Amino acid sequence: MANYQKINASGNERVELHDRIGLTGAEISVNFMPAGGCVPFVHAHKQNEEIYIILEGRGSMILDGETVPLEKNDFLRVSPAARRQIFAAADSDLRYVCIQVKENSLEGYTAADGIM
């Protein structure tokens, strides 16, 4: 068995990678939202922070009642307790990656964790 898993996540569907590539330390989803669309609920998390990476388009996120604009190449970290909902702009599709990891779980950065 190889020490890696690979898939292609092109297209306009939501792809959750935990099962598709066997993730064990993070939840990652690749998301497409059509213009005017939104996640239809407000939510928070118990333990997981989320990192949003905006790949294409424009939109916004409501975080604890504050509207934060989003556009291509934005990176946004959201703490677990923040109540959130994401929206695509009325005139723009939105493609983004969402990474969930347990807050304060990182024990070392790339150089500290690497083996030469």
C-alpha positions as CSV (number, residue, x, y, z in Angstrom):
1,M,0.0,0.0,0.0
2,A,1.3,3.5,-0.9
3,N,2.0,6.1,1.7
4,Y,-0.4,8.5,0.0
5,Q,-3.9,9.0,-1.4
6,K,-4.8,11.1,-4.4
7,I,-8.1,12.2,-5.9
8,N,-9.2,15.0,-8.3
9,A,-11.8,17.3,-6.8
10,S,-12.7,19.3,-9.9
11,G,-16.3,20.1,-10.7
12,N,-19.1,22.0,-8.9
13,E,-19.9,19.6,-6.1
14,R,-18.8,19.7,-2.5
15,V,-16.1,17.2,-1.8
16,E,-15.3,16.2,1.8
17,L,-11.8,14.7,1.8
18,H,-11.8,12.8,5.2
19,D,-13.1,9.6,3.7
20,R,-11.9,10.2,0.1
21,I,-8.2,10.3,1.0
22,G,-8.2,8.9,4.5
23,L,-7.5,12.0,6.6
24,T,-6.8,11.3,10.3
25,G,-5.9,14.8,11.7
26,A,-8.0,17.3,9.8
27,E,-11.3,17.7,7.9
28,I,-10.9,19.4,4.6
29,S,-13.7,20.2,2.1
30,V,-13.6,21.7,-1.3
31,N,-16.7,23.8,-1.9
32,F,-18.6,25.4,-4.7
33,M,-21.4,27.9,-4.1
34,P,-23.3,29.4,-7.0
35,A,-24.0,33.1,-7.1
36,G,-26.5,34.1,-4.5
37,G,-26.1,30.8,-2.6
38,C,-25.3,30.3,1.1
39,V,-24.8,27.6,3.7
40,P,-28.4,27.4,4.9
41,F,-27.6,27.5,8.7
42,V,-25.6,29.3,11.3
43,H,-23.2,27.1,13.2
44,A,-20.2,27.0,15.6
45,H,-18.0,24.2,16.7
46,K,-17.0,22.6,20.0
47,Q,-13.3,22.1,19.4
48,N,-12.4,22.7,15.7
49,E,-11.1,26.0,14.3
50,E,-11.8,26.5,10.6
51,I,-9.5,27.9,8.0
52,Y,-11.2,29.2,4.8
53,I,-9.2,29.7,1.6
54,I,-11.0,31.5,-1.1
55,L,-10.0,30.1,-4.5
56,E,-12.4,32.0,-6.8
57,G,-15.1,34.5,-6.7
58,R,-16.5,36.8,-4.0
59,G,-18.8,36.5,-1.0
60,S,-19.1,37.2,2.7
61,M,-19.2,35.5,6.0
62,I,-21.2,36.6,9.0
63,L,-19.1,36.0,12.1
64,D,-20.9,36.7,15.4
65,G,-23.1,39.2,13.7
66,E,-20.3,41.0,11.8
67,T,-20.2,40.8,8.0
68,V,-16.7,40.0,6.6
69,P,-16.2,40.4,2.9
70,L,-14.4,37.5,1.1
71,E,-12.6,37.5,-2.3
72,K,-10.1,35.4,-4.2
73,N,-6.9,34.7,-2.3
74,D,-8.3,35.6,1.1
75,F,-7.5,33.3,4.0
76,L,-9.7,33.4,7.1
77,R,-9.3,31.6,10.4
78,V,-12.5,31.2,12.5
79,S,-12.3,30.1,16.2
80,P,-14.5,27.3,17.3
81,A,-17.0,29.4,19.3
82,A,-17.7,32.0,16.5
83,R,-21.1,31.6,15.0
84,R,-20.7,31.6,11.3
85,Q,-22.6,31.5,8.0
86,I,-21.0,31.9,4.5
87,F,-22.6,33.5,1.4
88,A,-21.7,33.8,-2.3
89,A,-22.1,37.3,-3.7
90,A,-25.3,37.8,-5.7
91,D,-23.3,38.2,-8.9
92,S,-20.4,35.8,-8.3
93,D,-19.9,32.1,-7.7
94,L,-17.7,31.2,-4.8
95,R,-15.2,28.4,-4.6
96,Y,-13.3,27.8,-1.4
97,V,-11.5,25.2,0.8
98,C,-12.5,24.8,4.4
99,I,-10.0,23.1,6.7
100,Q,-11.1,22.0,10.2
101,V,-8.5,21.1,12.9
102,K,-8.7,20.9,16.7
103,E,-7.8,24.3,18.1
104,N,-4.3,24.4,19.7
105,S,-3.4,20.9,18.5
106,L,-0.4,21.9,16.3
107,E,2.7,20.7,18.1
108,G,5.3,21.7,15.6
109,Y,5.5,23.6,12.3
110,T,6.9,22.1,9.1
111,A,10.6,22.5,9.9
112,A,10.2,21.2,13.4
113,D,8.3,18.1,12.3
114,G,10.4,17.3,9.2
115,I,12.9,14.4,9.1
116,M,15.9,14.7,6.8
